[in-house]
Amino acid sequence: MKIKRLDTSLIGGDFRELSFQLLHKPNYLPDCLRDIKAMSEQFVYMTNASGQFMGAYDEDKLGGFWFLGDIVPGHEATFFGWFWDRWTLGTVKSIRAYIKRYVGEYELARVTARTPDDKVYGRMLEQIGFKLEGRFKSAWKGGGNLSTLYCYRILFGGR
């Protein structure tokens, strides 16, 4: 698995792959973003207001991507990540290093993450170092159904 900066151009191959995966995998996006126009607009907003987008590649095929968004310097940021291919220990280590760099750069006290999938994605978050912080019942609308949204966090001391 190779880690490199994601090509965030809307006409690039990375966007084609990630938009296909996000729109076709269950629970990857809330229902309000499950059309290409709404998802593209949100993607453009996030690429302009977030940290570097990083991708995990198997050969040259994108298998997932992540970034930190909603950054409030001196306080917190939110980790966003989607993986449709397997992740490796190398991917987990790269994500840890990525988070650590932004924690230092923005003097963050915490990084949060949310997911409607506490089994697979929650397990990956725990491997990165996140801890389950709480649950919001009926907070995620995906596939026309409401489900629990699991909230995770990493705290950084001394800040």
N, C-alpha and C positions, 0 to 999 in steps of 0.2 A: 504494500500500500504506500503510495507516494503522496506527500502532503505539499500543496502549493497554493498560492493565492488564486482565488476563483476569478474567472473572467466574468465581470458583472454586466457586460454589454448585453442589451436586449436582443441583439441579432447574433450573438455568439452561441456556440455549441453548448457551453455550460448552462446558459439560461434555458435553452431548449430542453436539455435533459432534466434540470431541476424543476422546471415548470411542469413537464410531463409527470414526473414522480410525485410532486406535491399535489397536483390536481387529481391523480388517479389512485393514490394510496389512501385507504380509509384512515380518518383521524389525523392526517398530516396537516390539514388546515381546517379552521372552523367553516361552517357552511357559508358565512358571509363573504368568504374569500375564494370560494370554489368555482370561480369563472376566470378566464384568462385576463380579462380587462381589470377586474378588481385586484387580482393577484399581482399583475404587472405594475399597477399604480402603487401598491403597497411595497413591492420589491424596490422600485425606484426610490421611494421615500426612505426605506431602510438603508439602501446602499449609500445614500447621501448623508444620513444622520448616524451612522454606526461605525464600529471599528472595521478593520479589514475582514473581508469574507474569505475564509479558507476552505479549500476543498480536499477531500480524500479521493485519490484516484487509484484504480487498479488498471495498470498499463496507462492508457489515455482515457479510460472511461470513468466519468464522475460517479462516485459511490456514496457521496454524502457531502454536506457542507455545514459550516458553523460560523457564528460571529457573536460579538457582544453588542447589544443595542441598549436603548433607554439609559445611556450613561449619564449619571449625575456625579460630576467630579467631587471627590471628597466623601462620597456616600456609597452609591451602589450602581450596579449595571445588571442587565438581564442577559443570560446566555440563551441563544437560539441555536438549535441544531437539528438536522434531519439526516438520517442514514437509511438508505434502502439496500445497501450492500453490507456485508459484514464489516465490523470495525475490529481493529487489532490493538494489541497493547501499544504499538507504536502510535496509533491514532490517539489513544487515551493520553499518552505522554505528551504528544504534540498539543492537545487541547489544554492540558495542565499548564504547559509552558506558555501558551497563548494567553490564558487567563492570568497567569502570574505577571506577564509583561504589562497587561492593561491595569492590573491592580497597582503595580508600581508606578506606572505612568500617570494614572488618574487618582492615586491615593484612595482606592476604594476600600470600604470597610466590609462590603458584602457583595456577593454575586448570587443572583436568583435564577431559577429555571422553573418552567411549568410544563406539565404534560398530562394528557388524558390516559397515558399508558404507563402505569407504574411497574409493569412486569419487565418489558424489554428495555424501553427507553429509561425508565427509572433505575434499572440495574446499571445501565451505562453511566448515568449521572452519578450513581454511588461509586462506580469505579474511578471516575474523575476526581471524586472527593466531596460531592454534594451530599447533604443529609436531608431526609424528609422533614419538612417544616410543618406541613399541614395539608388539609384537604378541603376543597370547596365542593360541596354537593351540588349537582345540577348546574355547574358553571361552564361546561363545555358543550357546545352544540355542534355535533358532527353526524352526518348521515341522517339528519332529521331527528336525532335523539339527543337528549340531555344526559350527560354523564359527569362523573367526578373529575375534577381537575386537581392534580397532585402538585404541590409546591415544594421545591427543594431550594437549599441555600448552602453557600460556603461563607463562613465568617473569617475575617482576617483581623487578628489582634493587633493591638498597639496603635490603632487609628481612631 
